[in-house]
Amino acid sequence: MRKPGASTTETDSVGIAERDSNLISTEQEPEVERRIGLHVAAILDLLGLDRADPNLRHTPERVARMFLEMFHG
């Protein structure tokens, strides 16, 4: 829902079917998950975090799965 006085964006005119056509296909999920995980690992490295720490060991994979679940539709 748009707030009163907010400007109209390009996505406001896109129907649900058109928007959902941009979803990642099931066949692409493993590769997309892998790539997201690599980026999350790079972020952890930039922050100087120890990815071997038991609390962070599987974080890139967990975050990648979370993003796929959140944005898959």
C-alpha positions as CSV (number, residue, x, y, z in Angstrom):
1,M,0.0,0.0,0.0
2,R,1.3,3.4,-0.9
3,K,1.3,6.3,1.6
4,P,-0.7,9.3,0.6
5,G,1.4,11.8,-1.3
6,A,4.1,9.2,-2.1
7,S,5.2,9.1,-5.7
8,T,4.2,6.3,-8.0
9,T,7.0,3.9,-8.9
10,E,7.3,1.6,-11.9
11,T,6.5,-1.4,-9.7
12,D,3.1,0.1,-8.7
13,S,1.9,-0.6,-12.3
14,V,3.2,-4.2,-12.4
15,G,0.7,-6.9,-11.8
16,I,1.3,-9.8,-9.5
17,A,1.7,-12.3,-12.4
18,E,4.3,-10.1,-14.0
19,R,6.1,-9.6,-10.7
20,D,6.1,-13.3,-9.8
21,S,7.5,-14.2,-13.2
22,N,10.8,-12.8,-11.9
23,L,11.0,-15.5,-9.2
24,I,14.0,-17.8,-9.2
25,S,13.2,-21.2,-10.7
26,T,13.6,-24.4,-8.7
27,E,16.4,-25.4,-11.0
28,Q,18.3,-22.2,-10.3
29,E,18.0,-22.3,-6.5
30,P,21.2,-24.4,-5.7
31,E,23.4,-22.1,-7.8
32,V,21.7,-18.9,-6.5
33,E,22.0,-20.2,-2.9
34,R,25.7,-21.0,-3.5
35,R,26.4,-17.5,-4.9
36,I,24.5,-15.8,-2.1
37,G,26.5,-17.9,0.4
38,L,29.8,-16.7,-1.1
39,H,28.8,-13.1,-0.8
40,V,27.7,-13.6,2.8
41,A,31.0,-15.3,3.6
42,A,32.8,-12.3,2.0
43,I,30.8,-9.9,4.3
44,L,31.8,-12.0,7.4
45,D,35.4,-11.8,6.2
46,L,35.2,-8.1,5.7
47,L,33.9,-7.7,9.2
48,G,36.9,-9.7,10.5
49,L,34.7,-12.5,11.9
50,D,36.1,-16.0,12.3
51,R,34.0,-18.2,10.1
52,A,35.5,-21.3,11.8
53,D,33.8,-20.2,15.0
54,P,31.1,-22.8,15.8
55,N,28.5,-20.1,16.0
56,L,29.3,-18.8,12.5
57,R,30.4,-22.0,10.8
58,H,27.2,-22.5,8.6
59,T,26.1,-18.8,8.6
60,P,26.6,-18.2,4.9
61,E,24.4,-21.2,4.0
62,R,21.8,-20.3,6.5
63,V,21.6,-16.7,5.4
64,A,21.4,-17.8,1.7
65,R,18.5,-20.1,2.5
66,M,16.8,-17.4,4.5
67,F,17.0,-14.9,1.6
68,L,15.6,-17.5,-0.8
69,E,12.7,-18.2,1.5
70,M,12.0,-14.5,2.2
71,F,12.1,-13.5,-1.5
72,H,10.9,-16.5,-3.3
73,G,7.3,-15.4,-3.3
